[in-house]
Amino acid sequence: MKETDVALLRLLAKRLERLSVDSLWARRARGLRGNIIKILAEIDAGEDVENERLSLLIDRAFEVLKHAAQEIPDMDEIKRKYN
Protein backbone atom coordinates (compact mmCIF):
# COMPACT_ATOMS: atom_id res chain seq x y z
CA MET A 1 0.00 0.00 0.00
CA LYS A 2 1.45 3.32 -1.08
CA GLU A 3 1.23 6.39 1.12
CA THR A 4 0.43 8.48 -1.96
CA ASP A 5 -2.63 6.30 -2.68
CA VAL A 6 -3.87 6.79 0.87
CA ALA A 7 -3.40 10.57 0.61
CA LEU A 8 -5.19 10.55 -2.74
CA LEU A 9 -8.12 8.60 -1.26
CA ARG A 10 -8.43 11.17 1.51
CA LEU A 11 -8.51 13.98 -1.06
CA LEU A 12 -11.04 12.16 -3.24
CA ALA A 13 -13.32 11.58 -0.24
CA LYS A 14 -13.32 15.33 0.40
CA ARG A 15 -14.08 16.07 -3.25
CA LEU A 16 -16.93 13.55 -3.37
CA GLU A 17 -18.42 15.15 -0.25
CA ARG A 18 -18.59 18.51 -2.01
CA LEU A 19 -20.74 17.37 -4.92
CA SER A 20 -24.03 19.18 -5.19
CA VAL A 21 -27.01 17.23 -3.91
CA ASP A 22 -28.70 18.21 -7.18
CA SER A 23 -26.16 16.16 -9.10
CA LEU A 24 -27.35 12.89 -10.56
CA TRP A 25 -24.04 11.48 -9.43
CA ALA A 26 -24.40 12.58 -5.79
CA ARG A 27 -26.02 9.32 -4.66
CA ARG A 28 -23.26 7.24 -6.23
CA ALA A 29 -20.69 9.58 -4.76
CA ARG A 30 -22.20 9.19 -1.30
CA GLY A 31 -21.93 5.38 -1.43
CA LEU A 32 -18.44 5.48 -2.87
CA ARG A 33 -17.34 8.00 -0.26
CA GLY A 34 -18.67 5.68 2.46
CA ASN A 35 -16.55 2.85 1.08
CA ILE A 36 -13.49 5.07 0.93
CA ILE A 37 -13.99 6.17 4.54
CA LYS A 38 -14.35 2.53 5.59
CA ILE A 39 -11.07 1.62 3.87
CA LEU A 40 -9.33 4.64 5.40
CA ALA A 41 -10.54 3.57 8.84
CA GLU A 42 -9.09 0.11 8.24
CA ILE A 43 -5.78 1.68 7.20
CA ASP A 44 -5.76 3.98 10.23
CA ALA A 45 -6.40 0.95 12.46
CA GLY A 46 -3.25 -0.63 11.07
CA GLU A 47 -4.98 -3.26 8.96
CA ASP A 48 -3.42 -4.33 5.70
CA VAL A 49 -5.48 -3.32 2.67
CA GLU A 50 -4.85 -4.74 -0.78
CA ASN A 51 -3.49 -2.35 -3.37
CA GLU A 52 -6.12 -3.60 -5.80
CA ARG A 53 -8.93 -2.36 -3.52
CA LEU A 54 -7.30 1.05 -3.30
CA SER A 55 -6.83 1.24 -7.06
CA LEU A 56 -10.43 0.29 -7.74
CA LEU A 57 -11.73 2.96 -5.35
CA ILE A 58 -9.42 5.60 -6.80
CA ASP A 59 -10.47 4.78 -10.36
CA ARG A 60 -14.17 4.78 -9.49
CA ALA A 61 -13.87 8.08 -7.57
CA PHE A 62 -12.27 9.78 -10.56
CA GLU A 63 -14.97 8.36 -12.83
CA VAL A 64 -17.78 9.70 -10.62
CA LEU A 65 -16.11 13.10 -10.29
CA LYS A 66 -15.62 13.28 -14.05
CA HIS A 67 -19.29 12.58 -14.71
CA ALA A 68 -20.39 15.03 -12.03
CA ALA A 69 -18.17 17.72 -13.54
CA GLN A 70 -19.80 17.19 -16.91
CA GLU A 71 -23.13 18.16 -15.34
CA ILE A 72 -21.84 21.60 -14.40
CA PRO A 73 -23.28 24.12 -16.84
CA ASP A 74 -21.01 26.32 -18.92
CA MET A 75 -21.64 29.78 -17.48
CA ASP A 76 -20.23 31.54 -20.56
CA GLU A 77 -22.72 29.72 -22.74
CA ILE A 78 -25.60 30.59 -20.42
CA LYS A 79 -24.58 34.28 -20.40
CA ARG A 80 -24.44 34.35 -24.22
CA LYS A 81 -27.85 32.75 -24.38
CA TYR A 82 -29.48 35.45 -22.22
CA ASN A 83 -27.61 38.51 -23.56
PyMOL commands that set and color helices and strands:
alter all, ss='L'
color gray80, all
select helices_A, chain A and resi 3-17+26-44+51-70+75-82
alter helices_A, ss='H'
color red, helices_A
deselect
rebuild
show_as cartoon
